[in-house]
Amino acid sequence: MSILSRRRRQSRPRLAAPGSNMAGKIITGIDIGSNSIKFVAARKGKNGKLQVLNAGIASLGNVASIPEGDARDEAIAAVLKSLLADRRARVGKVHTCISGKKVITRYAHVPPMPAHRLDKVMAFEMASEATGAGEDVASDYRLLDLPNKASEFTLLVGMAKEEVIRSHAKIFSSVGIGIEDTTLGSLPTFHSFILSRKAELEAMQAPCAVVNIGADKMEVVVLFGSRLYFARNLTPGGNAFTEAIQQELRIPFDKAEALKIERGRIGGAADAKDGIPVIPIALPEGTVLPDDEDTALGSPADAEVIPILISSDQHADQPPAGGPHSEGDPLARMLDAAAHGVANSIQSCLRYAKAQTKLPNLDINRIYITGGCAKLPGLALLIQNRLGIETAEFDPLENVDYSALDPAGREMIEANRHAFATAIGLVAGRIVDKSMDISLLPKSTKKRRDFMTKAIYGWAAAGVFTVTVIMMLAGSYKGTSVIKQFTGEQSAKIEQSKTGEEELTALKAANLDLAEKTTRLSQLTMENHNYLSALALLKNLVPREIELRTFQSYMGSQPPEPKLDTGKKKFVKPVEEVKQPRIYFLAGTIADEVDLSRGRDILQKFVYKLEDYDGALEVGKAVQKVKLPATRQTLLKQAGRNNAPDYAVHIINRLPERSYTTIEEVTKAVSLDPLGRRLFKKVIVPKAVAETQKNYFEIILQLNEE
């Protein structure tokens, strides 16, 4: 071998042996972002933690401005090759991801069915999508473990054009790296969070959202414990903050990025000097501040640092509405609008999650942010204030052992810990938990690997068979009884396997039957609950001049014509019912001493009360003068002091147990409860009072089931 060829082989990244044990061998996650490339080479350590053996990050610099195409891919490959060489990386099985406009994430809803049938249904659906696109499409799906799984399957489907996948793989092949798998860009964020918060998953009381804020996009996942509920990527990303600075100060993008990293903060949090916040901002020569001032900067020596002060009439402990000191901090004002855009996108995404999962009561109690932009001071607080949900950063390195890195590597990964969330998640998804893995490899690659896997098993089976035959021939002197005994045992095992399969099929059928019964039982329970809620409401709304005689529940647009027993003055419930919207039939009499005109007036006011009932408004009255912040128990005590009606106390008792800082938070929480909205959708008085029964009335109430 020549010296030149030896050097060429040494310059290429060394690959882990194919087919090796993933738990002991190196897995590498490479995240090619918009502004930088991150890689993590790791394996499962003896203590169960993820052990990082090597890691690195490299800025793409001007490569980010190159249009999509071969030139951009070649430039990215050059940066990747240089990064791996600088870090002397020993690359194992490489896993990567794609996101943004390159990939389509959607949700499918199908009835519950066996796994083999589900595979066929989804194969047909994804083939139809590929036909509609007119190009070859790589796709995969996973069944989400949602609370409504028993009644309907919700599937996360990932799709991307194979041309995009091959173009992405070409970047790696050009530096001598083969890709083991490519997945959705949002799933590594899920795996990274699961890895970092192992101890908290079992104790989690409500779903949470994790937001990975990259340069040009955000990856959002919603999870409960270790179960993924929702995943999506959206815009904007961290570049929105940089572009805001660039447009306002009219400076190059790279200088705006540096200014954001060094001095950027949301709400203008700044250093203090003599009780007045001061922000020193280094700007290039000729830059004009965005406040239409006439003064331009002089030479760099004269204007290297500009102190921006809050006006003397604005005290530091009295921040304006835009954020702490934002009125006196132009840089904070530039970033605030972009931060609100990020918060609005997250809020819209969480609403979209409720629709796609068909969980209208999906209550996110906490948001975690990570990614390169997560360390921007004040961003978490702004999101928390904007959405009314507790927001905090999460550290992707929290449950990761990176002590094997050299000093420079440890310093680098600690300084950029949030930026490594995706790279760590790519590795964790293969080593720690493979349950939620979507593969976006081309169909031809999947078929080839499937064939190779089957071929390996085939050769192994052939080898076992050959050895068995040799052993049987070598032991032929023992007679054919040995062969018969072996055959009999194998037949018994086959019969046992068939019996087990039949039992499994029967258990699946029984499970589906139980699921249907459970759903029906839940519906019956809700019907009784609504009936009792309506009774509680009527108890407080019926005037003393009215005596209720009948209150019955029906399914249908209106109840069958009741028959009056004039002797007992009771209505007999008809036998036949039509399963339609839930309604209630109410009948009663007005006191004899009340004349006809006043009786009609009392009845009309009673009808108005039923139509105008608003649970949120009633609870707001019930907790007046409560001292905030208040817990649910505090609200109940205040309702008792205010002599609140029983139905208002009942609604308060159903509120989530947490701290409420404003009355608006309380009424918002009430409006999410079915009893907190209008209880009755429609109130009808079907006929006029008969001359022979002037004090008798009938009312039909249709339940509001929205």
Buried (B, 14 or more C-beta within 10 A) or exposed (E): EEEEEEEEEEEBBBBBEEEEEBEEBBBBBBBBBBBBBBBBBBBBBEEEBBBBBBBBBBBBEEBBEBEEEEEBBBBBBBBBBBBBEEBEBBBBBBBBBBBBEBBBBEBBEBEBBEEEEBEEBBEEBBEEBBEEEEEBBBBBBBBBBBBBEBBEBBBBBBBBBBEBBBBBBEBBEBBBBEBBBBBBBBBBBBBBBBBBBBEEBEEBEEBBBBBBBBBBBBBBBBBBBBBBBBBBBBBBBBBBBBBBBBEBBBBEBBBBBBBBBEBBBBBBBBEEEEEBBBBBBBBBEEBBBBEEEEEEBEEEEEBBEBEBBBEEEBEBEEBBEBBBBBBBBBBBBBBBEBBBBBBBBBBEBBEBBBEBBBBEEBEBBBBBBBBBBBBBBBBBBBBBEBBEBBBEBBBBBBBBBBEBBEEEBBEBBEEBBBBBBBBBBBBBBBBBBEEBBBBBBBEEBBEEBEEEEEEEEEEEEEEEEEEEEEEEEEEEEEEEEEEEEEEEEEEEEEEEEEEEEEEEEEEBEEEBEEBEEEEEEEEEEEBEEBBEBBEBBBEBBBEEBBEBBBBBBBEBEBBBEBEBEEEEEEBEBBEEEEEEBBBBBBBBBBBEEBEEEEBBEBBEEBBEBBEEBBBBBBBBEBBEEBEBEBEBEBBBBBBEEBEBBEBBBBBBEBBEEBEBEEBEBBBBBBEBBBBBBBBBBBBEEEEEBEEEEBBBBBBBBBBBEE
